[in-house]
Amino acid sequence: MIFKINLLFILFSPTIYSQFNFVYNDSIVVMKDNDTISLPWVGGMNHPQFSTVDLDYDGIDELVAFEPGNHFIQVFKRKKVNGEVHYTHLFNGENYFPPDIRYRLQMYDYDNDGKKDIFTYAPGGIKVYRNIGNAIDGVSWKLVTPILQSERDGVGEDLYVTYNHIPALYDIDNDGDMDILAYSSALKIVEWHKNMSMETYGIPDSLLFKMEQPCWGLFAEMSSGNSIELNSVIGPCGDPGIKPFSGVTDKHIGGGSLTAIDINNSGLVDLLIGDMDYNNLTLVVNGGINPNDNAVMISVDDDFPSYDLPVNVSNFVTAYYEDIDMDGVKDLIASTTYPGYSDNTKGVWLYYNKGQNSLPIFEFNKEDFLQGDMIDNGTGSIPILVDVNNDGLTDLLVANNYNFREGMDNTSQINYYKNVGSINAPVFNLVNDNWNNFKNSGYPGRVAPAFGDLDGDGDLDMIIGIRNGKMFYYENSGGTGAMNFNIAQIPLKDNDGNDIKAHDNATPELFDLDGDGLLDLIIGQGEGGLLYYKNIGSSTMYSFELINSNLGQVELAPNEFVKAMGVPRFVKDQGVIYLFAGNETGTLNLYDHIEGNLAPGNAFNLVSSHYVGIDTKGSSAPAIGKMRIDNTYDLFMGTQLGGVWSYRPGDTTFLSLDKEEFDEQLTLKIYPNPNDGEFVISLSVEDGQVFEYRIIDYLGQEILRGKSNQSTIEVSTKDKMMKGIYFVEVFLQNQSSRLVRKLIIN
């Protein structure tokens, strides 16, 4: 199976919805601590696994961050300027990879062809994709094996690695091919699976494994904790003839990570070990004689690096040894690996290497590598657009599902980004990361606000929905000034005096659905449809009556095993009401035909269940509004990873990347690529057949357009295009199909 990652763009929206033809746009400046952050609209990070790989074959590895919680992949291009590394986020970077990456993503050039290959999870083992791409044709992956095999006692069997284990990929015996260190399936000991490719073929291009040592290093993790026992005699450590699963009940069911490294320039393989439920990294040092002998671990540093600031991050740490600052020496990242039970805001510790690759000296740099350069509010962000300080500029609030707190119940908080820009160009500045002190409110997670004037005093009051489905009312006494809310938690009541309550994870929206001039209440739920409470009160005293417990028959859960987690946002444009709805799966639903369909049994019209190709891979939460003098819409999408994506109206013909193959009879090549602005477009057509081409930038804006009746044309754009990533689109006259290739100007 070959995954050829070509960039085919699809038209999602007809002209009638042109005001909502959103494209990703990261141009809005965001500040924190009076300084501009460089990656505000990336979408957040929770528990990233890091690797590097050259995806555009320009000789410079991209930095890849993979999230095991929702299997999301983020790609960052890197460039060093005046000694400082600058990162550029490649939106939709996951499209460079096969679609079935799950639980772990490791990159290693096992066949020594200069291109790193993919090692990912298969049920109970490891799946491998070989990198067969090139600079002209782009990224392409070939499935080598759906699950690696390893010979044990003369019998081939799956090389066992469970979903929450991260094995070490390394040439253990220094013979030129990649070996694997993995936890035993039954004990807290490490097995060495030796690659026999060199012994069999004399080249390292095969994956022929043999379980060489059942207790590599002669050490074990203690069953009562994560301390290390050297010279262990447990199971096969004491007797290699004992099979690790014979008579053993202490199965290693917890997560664990192994990172191979030569810590002291001995030429031997040492290990950095992380363990589920623990905050530290443990170093075990190899005291063997040579790489081909049975390794013997002789010393332990269970607070690594003890000579600097030891790693201490909740919890289940994994070490990644990669060159982060592009100085030719590998650095250390220690990141959390336990979705839902680990630090989700400051869980990426970076240590720069002041030594050498085989004799590293790690110096702590920061605890929020990349995270600190983003809008990031824990897990499950919920953006809201509202003028908090009543200065006429729309501000951004970012609520969330939860923030992890070690040893305590998780909490929810709201970050306040004040708009310090103008009605022409918004600029958001983080001024409060605990707006209205919801972190200490005692609410059991997921605080989701909605705003509207419910008492007729001219300011915006607030309704809060929380995780258990309860709703609370906060009156704003700020008047013409900044919002000022009562601190009392007043349960929101319906017209009969009963508490208004959703099933769970209540997400309210205040909007005049029936056009009577009063704000109605619509509530998204974790389970179930949208609740519609009509406001039957007055402009000075709200009174909510439940009219419909399944408004519009809006179905946001794809099946009974997935929650809805509905986030409703209504917009009235040119007299027509639209509903944008986020959901647990991460897509964006768009509905129209709202008016006249508010009664039970009536259904809204589903325009799209995957509007403009948005897919946050979980917990999508839209916020849409007009905040500029040009009266256009901005769209912000909250993500499961706690960040926000920003969108502006644009040409959605060039919006979303797709992994579909090109027509085998029609191929498009761009070369050289990357280039300095002069390149060749080659299309596999006969001379005389006319095709059109155009070059567009990352936001879909047209840079250059042309027509040719030659299969190969030379293009020069030196006076029109700056350095960056572009796309070349070609299409044959009188045909609707398009071919698109990425173009890199450097």
N, C-alpha and C positions, 0 to 999 in steps of 0.2 A: 504494500500500500504506500503510495507516494502522496504527500501533501505539498502541493506546489502553491506557495503563498503569493498569488497574484492579486492585484488591487483592482477589483471590479466595483464600480460605483453604481448605486441603484437609486432611481427616482422614487421617493416615498410618498410625496404629497402632491395632490393636484393644485392647480392655480387658485382654487377657491379658498384654500387655507394658506395662501402665500404670506399672510401676516404672521403665521406660526411656523414658517419653514426655517426651523432653527438649525444652526450649525455650531459646533463647539468653537468657543472663542475665549482665549485666556488673556485678553488685553486689559481687563480691569485691574488696576493696581490695588494691591492689598498691603497693609502695613501692620507691623507688630513691634512694640517697643520703639516706636518712632523710626523704624527702618523698614524699607521695602523687602518683602519676602519674595523669593525667586520662583516658587512653584505653588502659588496659591490655589490653583484650580485643578490640581492633579486628582483629587478625590480622596485623599487621606491614606493612612497606612495603619494596620493593626499588628500583624505578626508576620512580617515579610521574610521570606527566604531569598537570599541574595546569590547571584551568579553573574558572570560576565560572558558575553559572546558577541562576535562581530556579525551583526545581522545584515549590514549593507556592504560587507567585504571591502571596506576602505582602510583596513589595517588597524582600526581603533575599536576596541571592544565596547559595546553598549553595556550599561548596568541594568540588570533585570531583577525585579522584585516580584516574587510570587507569593500570593496569599493562600495558605492552606484552608482557611475557613470558607471562602467562596470560590477558590480556584481561579482567582483573578490575576492577570499578569500585567505589570507595568514596565515600560521600557524607557530608559533615559539615555539620550545621546550625551557624550561627554566631550568637552573641549577645554584645553588648558590655555589660559590667557594670563600672561604676567605671573606665572607660578600658581595661579588659582584655578581650580577646576570649576567649570560652569556646566550645569545640567539643563538639558532641554527635554521636556516630557514629550514622548511620541504618543499622542492620543490614539486609541484603538491599537496600541502596540501588541495586544494579545493576538492580533491577527497574523503576526509573524510566526506563530506557533501552531502545532496541531491542536485540534479542539478538545482532545481528551486528556489534557494534563490535569492530574488529580493529586492532591495531598502533598506532593513534593516535586520540586523541579531542580535537578542538578545538571550541570554542564561539564562535560569532560571529553577531550579529543582522544577517544580510545583507539582510533585507527591511525593516529599520527599523520593525518593529512593536512594539518594546519587549521581545521575547522572543528569547533566544539560540537559535540553531539548531545542528545537529550537522554537523560535517565529519569524516569518518572514512575509513579505508582501503577502497579497492576495488582489485582486482588491477591494479597499474600506474597507479593514479590515486586519485581522491577521490569518495567517496559522500556525498550530502547528505540530511539529514532536516530538514524544517521543523517548528518548534515551533508546534502548533496547539491546545495545551491552554489551560486557564483555571482560575480559582480554584474554580469550581463543579464542573466535570467532571474536573478533575485533568490530569495530564500526558498529552499525546498527541503523537505524531510522525507526519508524513507523508513518505514517501519522495519526494523531489523528482527525484532522478536517481540511477541506479545507478552512474554514472561521469560526471564533468564532462567537457565537451567544450571545446575552444578552437580558434579558427580560426587556421590557419597557412598562409600563402601562398594564401589563398582557399579552403582545404579544412579542414573540421572534422575534428578528431582528438581522441583522448583526451588530456586535460591530464595529462601524465606526472608522477607522483610515486611513487617506489618505497616499499616498506614501511618502510625505515629512514631515510627523509627526512621532515622536518617542515617544511612550507612556512609562509610568513608570510601571514596573512590580514589585509589592511589596505587602507584607501582611499588608495592611493598618490598619485593625482592630485587628491585632495581635491574630487572632483566629486559625492560623496554615495553612491556604491556601492562595494562591496567588491571589491578587486582581489586578485591572488595573485602572490607572488614564490616561485618554485620553482627548484631546481637544474635545469640542462640535463641531458638524458638522456645526454649524451656528454662533457661537460666540467665542470670545477669553476667554472662561471660561473652567474650567476643570470638567469633569464628573468622579464620582467614580462608577466603575462597580464592585460590591461586588461578590466574589465567594461564592456560597452557598454549596460547597462540604462538608464542615465540618457540616453545619447545616442539610444537607440531609443524608449523609452517615457516618458521624463521622470520616472520613479519607480525606486527601487532594488530592486524586488521580483523581479528576474529575474537569472539567472546566464548571461549571454551574453558569453563570453570571446573575446578576440582576442590572440594573441601579439604584443604591441606592440613589445617590445625584446628581442632575443636575448642581449644582454649588458648588463643593467641595471647602472648604476653604473660601468661600464668597469673592473671589477676581476676578478681570478681568484685562486683558491686554487692554490698551487704544487703540482705533482704529486708532489714529493718530500717534502711535509710539509703543514702547515696554515697556513703563512705566506701573507700577502696580497700580491699584485702589483697596485699601482695603475697606472692608465693602460695596462692590458693590451692587447696586440695579438693575443692568441691567438684563433684562429678568428674568429667574428663580432664580437669586440671590436675587431679591427683592420679588418675589412671586414664590415659588416652584411649584405652580400650572400652571405656564406659561410654555408651551413647548418651548424649545430653538429655534425652527425653526418657531414659530408663528409670523408673521408680521415682521420678521427680515430681513434686507437687507445687514447688515455688516457681510457677511460670512467670516469665518476664512480660507481664501484660501492660505495664506502664510504658510511657513514651521514653525514648532515649535518642541522643544524637552523638555521632562520632565524627570528629574532624582530624584528619591526619596532618601532621606537621613535623618538621625537624626543628626542634626548639633550641638545640645546643650544638649544631653543626657536626653531629656525630656520624651523619650519613644513615642513621637509623630512624625508624618511624616512631614518633611519639604521638600521643592522642590527647585531644581536648574533648571532654565528655560533658554533655548536658543531660539532665534528668528531669522527668516530669515531677511537678510539685516542689521543685527546688530552684533557688534563685542564683546559684553559683555555677561557674565553670570549673571543672577539675582537670588538671594536667597530670598525666601519668607519663613518666620518662622511661625510655627504653634503654636498658643496660646490656643488650645483647652484644655478641662479638662481631657479627657481620649480618647484612640483610638476609642472607639465606639460611641462617641458623634460627632456631626457635627463639623468638623474642622473649625477653624477661624484663618486665617492668620493675624498676628498682626504687623509684621515689615518686612521691605524690605531692602536688600543690592543690589543695582542695578549695583555695580562694584565689584562683588565678585571675589576673597576674598579681601576686601578693606583693611584688616590689613596686607596684603602682596602685591605682585605685582598683580594687578587685571588682569583678563583675557582680552586680547585685540587682537583678531585675526580675520581677515576678511575671511568670515563672516558666520553667522548662526552656532553658537557654540553648541556643545552637550557635556555634562559632562558624564564621565564614572567613576564609583566608583569601582575600582578593586585593588587588592594587587599586585602592580607592582614589588616591591623590595623583595617580598617573606619573609616579616618579620611578617606576620600574621595580619597586619593592612592595611586596604584598603587605596589606594592613589587616587589622582584625575588626570584624563586626560581630557583636554579640547581640542577638535578637531573640525575642520571645517566639515560641512556636506552638502555643497552646490556645487556640481560639476559644474565647469565652471565659478563660480562666487565667489570663495573663494581662500585664500592663498594655493598654491600648492607646497610650498617648506619648509615653516616653520610654519605649521599649526597644529602641535601636541604639545600642551603645557603640561608639566608634573609637577605636584606638589606632593612632598612626604608628607605623613601624619606623623607629629611629635607628634600627640595625640593618640586618640583611635578611634575605629570604630564608636562609638556613641558620641564622642566628638572630632571630628577631628580638627587638626591645620595644615593647608596646607602651605607648604613652596615651593616656585617656584624653579624648578631645571633647566629646559631647554625648549626651544621653538620648538625643532625639534627632539623629542623623536623618536628613530628608524630611522627617515628620515636622520638624521645627520650621521648615520653609513652606509649609502648606497650611491651609485651613484644615484643622483636624480636631474634632471634638469627640474622641472616643469611638464608639460604635453606633452605627445607625443614625446618621445626621439628618436633621429636619430643618431646612432653611425656611425663613419667613421674612417677607419684605414688609416693612412698616417704618413710619417716621417716628422714631423713639423720642427724639428730643424736640420735635415740633419746629424744626428749622426750615421746613419745606423740601428737604432732601430725603429720599428713601434710604433707610438704613437696612442692614442685614443682621438678623438674629439667626443663630445656628443652635437649635436644640438637638437632643440626641436620645438614643435608646438607653445607653448607659456608659459610665466611666468605671473602669475597674478600680477597686480599692482592696488591697491585700488585707486579709483577715477581717474584712467588714463586708456588709452588704454593698453591692454596687449602687452607685447613685447616678442621678441625671442632672445635667446643668445646661445653661444657655449661655453661649458666647455672644457678646454684643460688638458688632463691627459698625462703628459710626461712619456715615458717609461724610468725608471731609473734602470731597471734590466739588462738583458743580452739576447743574442740570444738563450740561453738555457732556461731562465726563465724570462719572462716579469714581470715587476713591474710597476704599473701605479701610478703616483703622481699628484694630482690636483695642477697645478701651476697657473691657470688663469680661473676664472669662467665667464669671459667676453672677450673671445679671439676675437681679431680684433675689439672689441668695437661694436659688432652688436647690443647690447642692446640699444645703443643710435643712431643707424643708421637711425631711422625713418621708417624702413621696417615694414609693417603691419603684423607681425607674421610669423611663420614658415620659418626660414632661413635654407635652406638645401644646403650644399656645395658639389662640386665634384672637383677632382684635376687631373691635367695632364699637360704635357709640350706642350703647344699650339703654342709657338713661337720659339721653337728649341734652346733655350738658356741653356738647361740643368737643369732647375729647374721647379718645379711644379706650374703652374698657377691655378687659382680657378674660378669656375663658381658657382654662387649662384642662387637658385630658391626660390621664396617667395610665400606667401599665395595667392596673387592675380594672380599668374601665371607668373609674369614677371621674366626675367632672367637678371643677371648682370655678367660682366666680370671683374676680378681682376688680373692684371699682377703681377707676383712675380719677384721682383728685388733682391732677396736674394742670387742668384747665388749658390755657394757651401756652403753657411751658412744657418742660419735659415730663414724660410719664412719671406718675407717682402713685404706686399701688398700695392699698391697705395690705397689711401683712397677715391678716386673718384668713384662714382657709375656710371659705364659705362654700358648702356643697351647692352645686347648681340644681335647682328644683324645676319640675315641670309645672304645668298649669294646675295640677291637682295637689301640688305640694310634695310630690315624691321625688326622691333623688334621681336625677338623670344619670344613667349608667349604660355604657356599652358592654359588650361581652368581655372584651379585654383590649388593651393597647388603643385607647380612645384618642383619635386625632380629629379635633373639631375644625370646622370651617364656618364662618359667618358670612352669609351672602343672601341678598334679596332674590330668592328663587321665583316667587310668584308675582313680583312686580307691584306689590302693594306699598312699597316705601319702607317696609320694616325688615330688619335683618333676621333671616331664618337661621336655624342651626342644623348643619349637616355633620354627621360624625362617621369617620372611618373606623373600622374595627379590625382587631387581629383575626377574628373569625366572624363570618357573616357578611351581609351586605351593608350598604350605607343606610344609616338612620336619618330620617328627615323629620325635624321638629319645626312646624310652622310657628312663626311669631304671631300670636293672636292678641298681643298686648297693644301698647301704644308707643309713640316715639319717646316717651319719658319713662316707661315701665314695661320691660319685656315680659312676655309670658309664652313659654314654649309648649306646644301640644304635639305629641307624636302622631304623625299622619301616615308614615310609611316606614316599615322596618326593612325594606329592601328597595330603596329608591332606585328607579330606573332599571331594576334588575341588573345592576352592575355586578358582574362576576369577575373578581380579581384573583381568586385562587384557582390555579389550573386544574387541581385535583384535590381529593379529600386529604391527601398527605401533606399539602402545602398550605400554610396560612395565607390569608388575604393581605393583612397589614395595610389596609386601605388608607391612602393619603389623598383626600379630595381637594381640588382647587378649581373654583369656578371663575370664569372670565366672561364678561359681556362685551362683545366687539361688534360695532355697527348694528346694535339692536339684537344680536343673536348671542345666546348663552352657550358656552362650551364648558365641558368638564375635562380637566386633566387629572388623571388618577395614577398615583404611584402604587407599588405593590411589593410583596415579599420577593417575587422572582427577579425584580430589578428593571423591568421594562416600564414604558409609559403608555397608558391608555388614553385615547382621545375620543370623546363622545359629543354628539350634537343632538338636535331634536329634543331639547330639554323641556322647553315651554309646552305646556299641555300634556305632559307625561309624568306629572308628579304623583298621581294617585296610585294606590297599590295595584299591581298587575300590569301597569304600563312600563314600557321599556324605552330607554334611550337608544339612539343609534350609535353603534360602535364604529367609529371611523377607522381606527387602527388600534391593535393591541400591542404594537411595537413601533410607536410613533417616532418618526425620524431616526429610527435605528437605535434609539437609546437603550442601553443595557448595562446597568451598574452591577450586574451579577448578584443582586440582592438588595432589598430594602430601599427601593427608589422612592424619593420624596420630592415632588416638584414645588417650586415657588415661582409664580409668573406674575409680572406686572410691568407697568410703564413707569420709568424713572428718569426719562430723558426728555429734552425739549422737542425732539423730533417725533415724539408720540409713538415710538416703536416699543416692542416688548423685549424684555430680558427674561430668560428662563434660567433658573438655577436648580440643579438636581442634587439632592442629598443622596449619599451612598452608604452602603453597609460599612465601609471602611472609615466613616466618620468625617469625610471631606465633602467638598462641593464641586460639581462641574458647572461651568458657565457657558451659556449659549446666547447667540444673537441671531436675528433673522439673516438668512443668506440663501444661496442657491443649493437646494438639497439634492440636485442632480448629482452633486459631488460630495455627498455627506458621509456615507457609511462604507467601511471596508468589508469585503466579503471574500471568503476563501474559495469561491467557485473557480474551476479550471477554465482557461481560455479554450476556444474552439481549436481542436488539434490541427485543423487545416489552416488556421490563421494565427500567426505568432507575431509578436511585437518585441523588438529589441531596441534598447537605448545604449549606446556606447560611445566613448568610454563613460562609465558611470560608477563613481562620482567623476565630475569634470569641473572645468573652470568657466563654464558658460558656452563652450563650443562642443557640440556633440552630433551624433548621427542618429536619425530615426530610421529604422529598417522594419518594413512590413512585408510579410510573405505573400505578396500579390504580384501579378504580372505587370510589367511596365505598360502604362497606358490606362490602367484601371485607376480611377480617381478616388482618392481618400482625403478626408479633412483631418486636421489635427489642431489641437490647442494645448496650451500649457496653463495650468492653474496652480495657485498657491495652496497652502495648507487649509485656508478658510474657504476655498472654492472660488476665489476671485480670478478672473481671466487675465493672464499676463500677455499672451501672444496667441494669435490664430493664423492658420494658413491652409493652403490646399496644394496637393501635388498629384501628378500622374506618373511619378517615378517611385519605384519600390524602396529606394534609399535616398534620403535627402540629408544635407548638412544644415545644421541650425546654429546660429550664433545669437546669444542673448546677453552678451557681456554688458551692454549698455542698458539693459532692461531689468535684470534680475540680481538681487543681492544673494549672498551666501545663505543656503538653507535647503529645505526639503520642498519639492514641487511634484506635480504629477503631469505626465504627458498622456493626453487622451487622443485616440484616433478612431475614426469610424468611416466605413465605406459609404459612398453616396447611395441614397435610396435604401439604406439598411439601418435598422434601429440599434443593432448591437454595437457595443463600445468596448474597446480594449484600453486599459490604463496601466501605465508603469510608473513607478516612483523614479524621480530624478533628483539627484543630489548635486548642488553647486557648492564647491568648497574653494 
